[in-house]
Amino acid sequence: MLALCLLLNLIGRGTADTYVVFLLPLERDLDWSRSQMTSVYSVYLLVNGLTAPLIGLMFDRVGPRVVYGLGMAGLALAYLLASRMESLWQFYLTVGAITGFAVAALGMVPSSGLLSRWFRERLSSAISIAFAGVGLGALLIVPATQSLLSRLGWRETYQILGLVLLAVVPVILCLPWKAIVAGHPEYRGERKRGPGAVRDWTLRDAARTLNFWSLAWIFFFTSVGMFSVTVQTVVYLVELGFSAILAATVFGTASMLSVIGIVTTGALADRYGPRRTVSATYAGSIAGIIVLFIVSWQPRAEWLVLYVTFFGLCQGARGPIISSMTTRLFAGSQVATIYGVIYACNAFGAGLGALMGGVIHDLTDSYRPGFVFSVACLLVAVLPFWRVPALRDFSGRR
């Protein structure tokens, strides 16, 4: 179960993240501005957020076979169509909208719903391992895509990605979903009893609490801060004089370290609680952005090692902790729907951050103001962990 969630997250987010290496080829071939280029990624992120509640509702109503099948088929369709596109609106539709829906269907909303049926005591650790698929996808798929782009055109590369994804669809549909959905034998009776001794939270009830909006706040501002930087990292390094392969490798290596960071912080949160763990990850992310700021004056490879270490280890580390807190604070038959709405704020923030990064660059012809903007957002994001009692005192144990 855990391996399945990890793999589907790897495929979904890893494929979507390849857009960072398509930026320069598309910009050169189609003569679009940077803000136009990043706006395609923003559409993907915004649609990913808008559809997250729908994905949660679908998961609760029709189950994961339909959700995951649609997600994989949609991702394949998006990339096959993208290989033939000419206009910006067509990229909004394919690489933006269809990809956004598909990645939501393959992502952490259904994964959290499944994992909550199989894990209790170490739920944060389990979700963090599934979340690690985000980093592994960028590590494995982004450099491989860059290699294809170096040998082929962007159209041919999109076509190859689409065909590979299409071949995975029958495999997804043939999995033993009945057994997977049933969950761990020890918890099946608990699920059948429904509310029982534990409150069966509904979306309406959850939305009336400070905890719900605090988690949404954290997701939103964290994503704004992170994605205003990450979407343009490869292009930023190339414009400073680093090779495209090195820039893609830096992006992929940071994602590799994010796997370690995600898994480690999940385990630490289970043991020590989220506040101290999460605060350390925000400090690491800010340190990484400061290093990127320094690189703009001193473009040396040594600085990239520090950036990869700080930023990479902390990239994505908040996601599994927020996911596990959501499943525990709002346990019940609608947990996937509730998490879907909270996760939507993550995607909205990511979309806004990606767009703001491009807009700030176009307005100032510099990346430095964007780095300042990113740090400010991360400082705002961490506040609920210190100011909201339920989050501040959350133990990490059930």
N, C-alpha and C positions, 0 to 999 in steps of 0.2 A: 504493500500500500504506500509506504513512505517513498520507495523507489519510483513508483508510478507518478506520484505527485511531483517529485523532483524532476523526473524526465519531461513531464508535460510543461512545467514552468520553464525548464531549460529550452525546449523547442519554441515556446511562445515568445518569451521575452528575448531570448537570444536572437531569433529571427528578426523581431521588430527593431532591436538595437543595431542591426546591420546598417540602418539608415545613416549612421554617423560616418560610415566609409563611402556611402553613395553621394554625400553632400558635394564634394569637389567635382566628381565626374558629371553630375547633373547640372551643377552651376556652370561649368565650362561649356557643356553641350547645349543647354537650354537658355543660358544667359538670364538666370533669375537672380534677384537680390538675396542677400543673406537672410533677411527677415522673411521673404517669401519661402525660402528653403526651410527655415526652422518652423514656419507656420504649418507645413505639412506634418511635421512631427507633433506639433501642438494639437492638430486635429486628431491625430492618432490617440494622443493622451487624453484629450477631452472626451472623445467617443468611448474610450476605454473606461473613463469614469462614469459617463452617463449610462452606459449599459451595465455597469457592475451591479446595481440594484436589481436590474432585470435578470442578470445571470444568477444572482442569489435566489430570486423568486423561482426561476426555472429549475434550479437545482432542488429546491424544496418541493416543487410540484411534480416534475417529470423525471428527475434523476440525472445522474452524471453521464450515462451513455449518450443521451441526446445533446447535452451541453458540450461535452468534449468532442463528439462527432461533428457538430456544427462548427466548433472552434477550429479544428484542424482543417476541415473542408474550406472554411472561409479564408483561412490564412493561405492555403494553396491557391485559391481563386484570386486573391488579391495580388499575389506576386506573378501569377501567370498573366493577368491583365496588365499589370504595371510594365511588363516587358514590351508592351505595344503602345504605351501612352505617349502623348505629345504635349498636352496642355496641363496647366497647373491644376485646374479643377478636377481633371482625371486622376491626378496624384492625390488630391484631397479625398477622392472617393475610394481609391484602392489602397495605397500605402497609408492613408489617413484613416478613413471611416471603417472600411471593412477590416483592416488590420486591428483597429482599436477594439471592435467587437470580438474578433477572434482571439486576441490575446487575453481579454477579460474572461472568455469562456474556458481558456486553458490555464488560467492563473490561480491566484491565491484565494479567491472567493469560493470556488468549489473545493479547492484543496483544504481550506480550513473547515468546511462543512464535513468533509470525509474524515479528516484527521481527528476531529473532535469525537468521532464515533469509535476511534481505535485507541486513543491515548487519554490519560487523565493526569497522572502525577507529573509526567515529563512532557506536557503538551507544548510548552515553549520550545523545548529542545526539538521536538518532532516538527513543529511548524518552521523552526529556523533551518532545519535540514531541507525541507521542501522549498523554502525561500532561497536556499543556496543555489537552486536551479537558475535563478536570475543571473547570478555571477558566473556560473559555469557556462551558461548560454553565451554570454558576452565573450568569455575566455575562448571557447571552442569555435563558435560560429562566426564571430566578427572577424578574427584574423583569417579564417578560411575564406570568408567572402572577399576580404581585401586581396587575398592571393588570386582568387578568380578574376577580380576586377583588373588586376595587374596584367592578366593574360588575355582576358576577353573584354568585351564592352559591357556597359551596365545593363543593356537589354538582355544579352545572353545570360548574364549572371542572375538576373531576376527570374528568367525562364527556368534555369537549373534549380533554383531554390523552390519554385512553385511545383515542379515535377517531383522533387524529393518529398515535399510535404504531402502531395497528393497520394503518394505510395503508402504513407503512414495511416491514411484514413481507414482502410479496411481492418488494419490491426487494432485500432482503437475500438471499432464497433464490435469486434469479436471477443473482447475481454469478458471475463466472468463477472459482470457487474452486479448480479444478484447477491453473490457472496461478498463482494466488496462493499456494497451499500449496507449490508446487514450490520457491519461493525464488529467489534470485539465481542466474543461470546459473553463475557462478564457484564457488558453494558447494554446488551440487547433488551433485557427485561426492563431496565431503567428507562430506555427510550420508549418502550411500549406503554409504560405507566403514565408518560406525559409529565405534567407538572409535579405531581407527587410532593416530595419534601423540598424540591428545588423549584423556585419560581419559573414558570414558563413565559419568558419575556416575549412580548410582541414589539414590532417596530414602533408602534404608537407609544407604548409605555417607555421604551428606551429613549425615544426622541424627547421625552419630557425631563430627562436627567442631565445634570451637569457633566457626568462622566461621559455620556455619549458625545456631547459637543466638544469636550476637552480632547477626546481621542481624535475627533474629526479635525480639530485645530492643529494638533501635532502632525497628523498626516499631511494636511494642506501646506503648512509653512515649511515643513521639512522638504517636501517635494519641490516647492517653489525655489528654495535655496539650492538644492542639489542639481535640479535639471537646468537651471539657468547657467550652470557651468558644464555639466557632463556632455550635453548635446554638441557643444562646439569644441570640446577638448582636442579631438583629432585635428580639426582644421586649424585651431590655434597653434598647435605644435608645428604643423606643416608650414604655416606662415612665418614661424620663427626660424625656419631653416632646417628642421628635423625632417628625415625622410618619411614618406607616407607609411611604409612598413613599420618603422620604429614607432610612429605615432599610434598606429593601430595596435602594436604590441604593448605599448604603455597602457592603452585603454583596456586591452584584454588582460594584462597582468594585474591591473588594479581590480578588475572583476574577479580574477582568480583569488586574490587576497580577500576580496569581499566574502568569498565562500567561507574562508577560515574565520573571518570576523563575525559573520552571521551565525555560524554554528556555535562559536565560542560565546558570543553574547547571549544566545538563547540559553545555554547551559548556566552561565553566570546569573542571568535573570531568574532562573528556576531556583538557584541556591541563595542569592543575596537580595533578590528583588530588583525591580527595573530601574529605580531612580538613579542609583549610583552608576549602574552599568550604562544606562542610556546617556547620562551626563558625560561620561568618559568618551562615548562615541561622538557626541557633538563636538567636544574639544578636538578630537582627532580630525573630523571633517573640516573644521575651521582651520586647523594647522595645515592641512593639505591645500586648501584654497590660498592660504598665505604663501605657501611655497610656489604655487602657480603664478602668483603676483610677482614674486621675486624673479621667476624665470623670464618674465617679460623684459627685465633688465640684464639678466645673466643667463642666456640660453645654453646652459651646459647640462650634459647628461647626468651629472651627479645630483643635480636638483630633482631630476625626474625620479630618481630612486627614492628620495624622501617623499615626493608627492605620492608615488604609488603605495608606499608603506602607510602613510597617514590616511590618505583619502581612501585607498583601497580597503584597508582593514575595517573602516567604519561605514563604507558604502552599503546601504541597504540594511544596516544592523538594527535599525529601529522597527522595520516592518514586521518581523516575526514576533517581537515583543508586544506590539500593539495588537496584532492578530490574536495572540494567546490571551491577552487581557480582555479583548472583546468577547471571546468565546466563554470566558469564565464569568465576566461581569453580567453578560446577557445570555446565559445558557437557556436553551429551550428549542422548540420546534422551528422557530424562525431565525435561528442564529445566522444562517447563511445570508438571509435577506438583510438582517441588521448589519452584518459585516460588509455586505455589498454597498450599503449606503455610506458607511464610514470610509470604505475603500474608495468610493467615488471622489471623496474630498482629496485623497492622495493623488488620483489621476487628474483632477481639476488643477491642483497645485502644480503638478508636473507639466501640464499643458501650458499653464500661465508662465511657469518658469522658463520653459523652452522658448516661448514666444518673447518674453521679456529679455532673455539673453540676446536674441537676434536684434530686437528693437534697440536695446541699449548700445549694441555694437554699431548699428547703422547710424544712430544719432551722434555718437561720440567718436566713431572710427577707432575705438579702443576696447580692449577686453577688461581693463582695470576697473572701470565703474561697475561692470557686471559682477566682478569679484566682491566688491564692497557690498553690493546689493545682496549677494548670496549669503555673506556672513551675517548681515543684519537679520535676514529671514531665519537663519538657523538659531540665532540667539532668541528670537521671538518664539520659535517652535518648542524649545525646551521648557518654557515657563510653567505649563500645567503640571509637569512632574514635580515641581517645587511648591506650587500654590494650591492644587486641588487635593483635598485630603485622601480620597479613595485611591488616587494614582500615586500620591506621595508615599502612602503607607502600604501600598500593595506588596504582599510578601513574596509573590512568585510561587507559592505553594497552594494547592487546593485544600 
